[in-house]
């Protein structure tokens, strides 16, 4: 119970702050911090690098995932601190690329859904001001939906069927109108998106799939 109360207290604190003017020297420091956050986030976003696999062998995934969790929590604490000081860091404050680096740890904060929810509210305001990415907003909304066992509006969060094809995790709220919605939020068509995710999934697990006799990804026609 104490952990839950502390989490709510932290979210209440950081969500009370709004964007403030940022000096040139502050901006330089913020961007340096965001560059570090983005770089280390992506280092642990995929599969274990070859040097780790060679060093740890069959234990590599356990070690890699533990390190990824540790890095993720540290990044989220850094983002919470930045948000408490400067508000949501959008295009105007740090530029598009750096705004994405601000968003990444929020998207990956699956152990702290209340933080994700608070940031979704803040992000919606910035999207309305054309100061944050619409497609990143859609990705975060769907992530929260999946983390709370709900269907998705946009279908950005995937799992894989028996053919190892990407499919929307937990299903879609409105499959008939999802393509119009995706276009409105600058997302590619489901076919294009799911084929890309299917190809990525195949490449990440190619050795396992080849052992199973799967020699290429099965794409949607």
C-alpha positions as CSV (number, residue, x, y, z in Angstrom):
1,X,0.0,0.0,0.0
2,X,2.8,2.5,0.8
3,X,4.3,2.0,-2.6
4,X,1.0,2.8,-4.3
5,X,0.6,6.0,-2.2
6,X,4.1,7.1,-2.9
7,X,3.5,6.6,-6.6
8,X,0.4,8.6,-6.6
9,X,2.1,11.4,-4.6
10,X,4.9,11.5,-7.2
11,X,2.5,11.7,-10.1
12,X,0.4,14.4,-8.4
13,X,3.6,16.5,-7.9
14,X,4.9,16.2,-11.4
15,X,1.6,16.7,-13.1
16,X,1.0,20.0,-11.5
17,X,3.8,21.7,-13.4
18,X,3.4,23.4,-16.8
19,X,5.9,24.4,-19.4
20,X,8.2,27.3,-18.5
21,X,10.6,29.3,-20.5
22,X,14.0,27.5,-21.0
23,X,17.2,29.4,-21.3
24,X,19.8,28.5,-23.9
25,X,22.1,27.0,-21.3
26,X,19.3,25.0,-19.8
27,X,18.3,23.7,-23.2
28,X,21.8,22.6,-23.9
29,X,21.9,20.6,-20.6
30,X,18.4,19.2,-21.2
31,X,19.3,18.0,-24.7
32,X,22.5,16.4,-23.4
33,X,20.4,14.5,-20.9
34,X,17.9,13.5,-23.5
35,X,20.6,12.2,-25.8
36,X,21.9,10.0,-23.0
37,X,18.4,8.7,-22.3
38,X,17.6,8.0,-25.9
39,X,20.9,6.2,-26.6
40,X,20.7,3.9,-23.6
41,X,17.0,3.2,-24.1
42,X,17.6,2.0,-27.7
43,X,20.6,0.0,-26.6
44,X,18.3,-2.2,-24.6
45,X,15.2,-2.0,-26.8
46,X,15.9,-5.0,-29.1
47,X,17.9,-8.2,-28.5
48,X,21.1,-8.7,-26.5
49,X,24.2,-7.5,-28.4
50,X,26.7,-10.1,-29.7
51,X,29.2,-9.3,-27.0
52,X,26.7,-10.0,-24.2
53,X,25.5,-13.2,-25.9
54,X,29.1,-14.4,-26.1
55,X,29.9,-13.4,-22.6
56,X,26.8,-14.8,-20.8
57,X,25.7,-17.6,-23.1
58,X,22.3,-19.2,-22.2
59,X,21.9,-16.7,-19.3
60,X,22.1,-13.7,-21.6
61,X,18.4,-12.9,-21.8
62,X,17.9,-13.0,-18.0
63,X,20.9,-10.6,-17.6
64,X,19.8,-8.4,-20.5
65,X,16.3,-8.1,-19.3
66,X,17.4,-7.3,-15.7
67,X,19.7,-4.5,-17.1
68,X,16.9,-3.3,-19.4
69,X,14.6,-2.9,-16.4
70,X,17.2,-1.1,-14.4
71,X,18.0,1.3,-17.2
72,X,14.3,1.8,-17.9
73,X,13.5,2.8,-14.3
74,X,16.5,5.1,-14.2
75,X,15.4,6.8,-17.4
76,X,11.9,7.2,-16.1
77,X,13.2,8.9,-13.0
78,X,15.2,11.3,-15.1
79,X,12.1,12.1,-17.2
80,X,10.0,12.7,-14.1
81,X,12.7,15.1,-12.9
82,X,12.8,17.0,-16.2
83,X,9.0,17.1,-16.3
84,X,8.7,18.5,-12.8
85,X,11.2,21.3,-13.7
86,X,10.1,22.1,-17.3
87,X,6.8,20.4,-18.1
88,X,6.3,18.3,-21.1
89,X,9.3,18.8,-23.5
90,X,7.8,19.1,-26.9
91,X,9.0,20.4,-30.3
92,X,9.2,24.0,-29.2
93,X,11.3,23.3,-26.2
94,X,13.8,20.7,-27.5
95,X,13.0,19.9,-31.2
96,X,11.3,16.9,-32.7
97,X,14.1,14.3,-32.3
98,X,14.8,15.2,-28.7
99,X,11.1,15.3,-27.9
100,X,11.0,11.7,-29.1
101,X,13.8,10.9,-26.7
102,X,11.8,12.4,-23.9
103,X,8.8,10.2,-24.8
104,X,10.6,6.9,-25.2
105,X,11.0,6.1,-21.4
106,X,7.4,7.0,-20.9
107,X,6.4,4.6,-23.6
108,X,8.5,1.9,-22.0
109,X,7.3,2.5,-18.4
110,X,5.1,-0.6,-18.3
111,X,5.7,-1.1,-14.5
112,X,4.4,2.4,-13.8
113,X,1.0,2.8,-15.6
114,X,0.0,5.8,-13.5
115,X,3.0,7.6,-14.8
116,X,2.1,6.7,-18.3
117,X,-1.5,7.9,-17.8
118,X,-0.4,11.2,-16.4
119,X,2.0,11.8,-19.3
120,X,-0.7,10.9,-21.8
121,X,-2.9,13.7,-20.4
122,X,0.1,16.1,-20.6
123,X,0.9,14.9,-24.1
124,X,-2.6,15.4,-25.3
125,X,-2.4,19.1,-24.5
126,X,0.9,19.4,-26.4
127,X,-0.6,17.5,-29.4
128,X,-3.4,20.0,-29.5
129,X,-0.8,22.8,-29.7
130,X,1.1,21.0,-32.4
131,X,4.0,20.6,-30.0
132,X,4.1,16.8,-29.7
133,X,3.9,13.9,-32.1
134,X,0.4,12.6,-32.9
135,X,1.7,9.1,-33.7
136,X,3.7,8.9,-30.5
137,X,0.6,9.9,-28.6
138,X,-1.3,7.0,-30.4
139,X,1.5,4.6,-29.4
140,X,1.3,5.6,-25.8
141,X,-2.5,5.5,-25.7
142,X,-2.4,1.9,-27.1
143,X,0.4,0.9,-24.7
144,X,-1.7,2.0,-21.7
145,X,-4.7,0.1,-23.1
146,X,-2.7,-3.1,-23.4
147,X,-1.1,-2.6,-20.0
148,X,-4.7,-2.3,-18.5
149,X,-6.0,-5.3,-20.5
150,X,-8.1,-3.2,-22.9
151,X,-8.6,-3.2,-26.6
152,X,-6.7,-0.7,-28.7
153,X,-7.9,2.3,-30.7
154,X,-4.9,2.3,-33.1
155,X,-3.6,-1.2,-33.1
156,X,0.1,-0.2,-32.6
157,X,0.9,-2.8,-29.9
158,X,1.3,-6.3,-31.3
159,X,1.6,-9.9,-30.5
160,X,2.1,-12.8,-33.0
161,X,-0.3,-15.4,-34.3
162,X,0.5,-19.1,-35.2
163,X,2.0,-17.9,-38.5
164,X,4.3,-15.5,-36.6
165,X,2.5,-12.6,-38.1
166,X,1.9,-9.4,-36.1
167,X,-1.6,-8.9,-34.9
168,X,-3.1,-6.3,-32.5
169,X,-2.7,-7.4,-28.9
170,X,-6.1,-7.6,-27.1
171,X,-7.9,-6.7,-30.4
172,X,-9.2,-3.4,-31.7
173,X,-12.0,-1.2,-30.5
174,X,-13.3,-0.3,-33.9
175,X,-11.7,-2.3,-36.7
176,X,-14.0,-0.8,-39.4
177,X,-12.7,2.7,-38.9
178,X,-9.2,2.1,-37.6
179,X,-7.5,3.0,-40.9
180,X,-9.1,6.5,-41.0
181,X,-8.1,7.0,-37.4
182,X,-4.5,5.9,-38.1
183,X,-4.2,8.3,-41.0
184,X,-5.4,11.1,-38.8
185,X,-2.6,10.4,-36.4
186,X,0.1,10.0,-39.0
187,X,0.3,6.3,-38.8
188,X,0.9,3.9,-41.7
189,X,-1.8,1.4,-42.8
190,X,-2.2,-1.7,-40.7
191,X,-1.0,-3.8,-43.5
192,X,2.2,-1.8,-43.9
193,X,2.8,-1.6,-40.2
194,X,2.1,-5.2,-39.4
195,X,4.3,-6.4,-42.3
196,X,7.1,-4.3,-41.0
197,X,6.7,-5.7,-37.5
198,X,6.5,-9.2,-38.8
199,X,9.7,-8.8,-40.7
200,X,11.4,-7.3,-37.6
201,X,10.1,-10.2,-35.5
202,X,11.5,-12.7,-38.0
203,X,15.0,-11.1,-38.1
204,X,15.1,-11.0,-34.3
205,X,14.3,-14.7,-34.0
206,X,15.7,-16.0,-37.3
207,X,17.8,-18.8,-35.8
208,X,14.8,-20.2,-33.9
209,X,12.5,-19.9,-36.9
210,X,15.0,-21.6,-39.2
211,X,15.2,-24.5,-36.7
212,X,11.4,-24.8,-37.0
213,X,11.6,-24.8,-40.8
214,X,10.4,-21.2,-41.2
215,X,12.7,-19.6,-43.8
216,X,11.0,-16.3,-44.4
217,X,8.3,-14.0,-42.8
218,X,4.7,-14.6,-43.8
219,X,3.5,-11.2,-44.9
220,X,0.0,-9.9,-45.4
221,X,-1.0,-9.7,-49.1
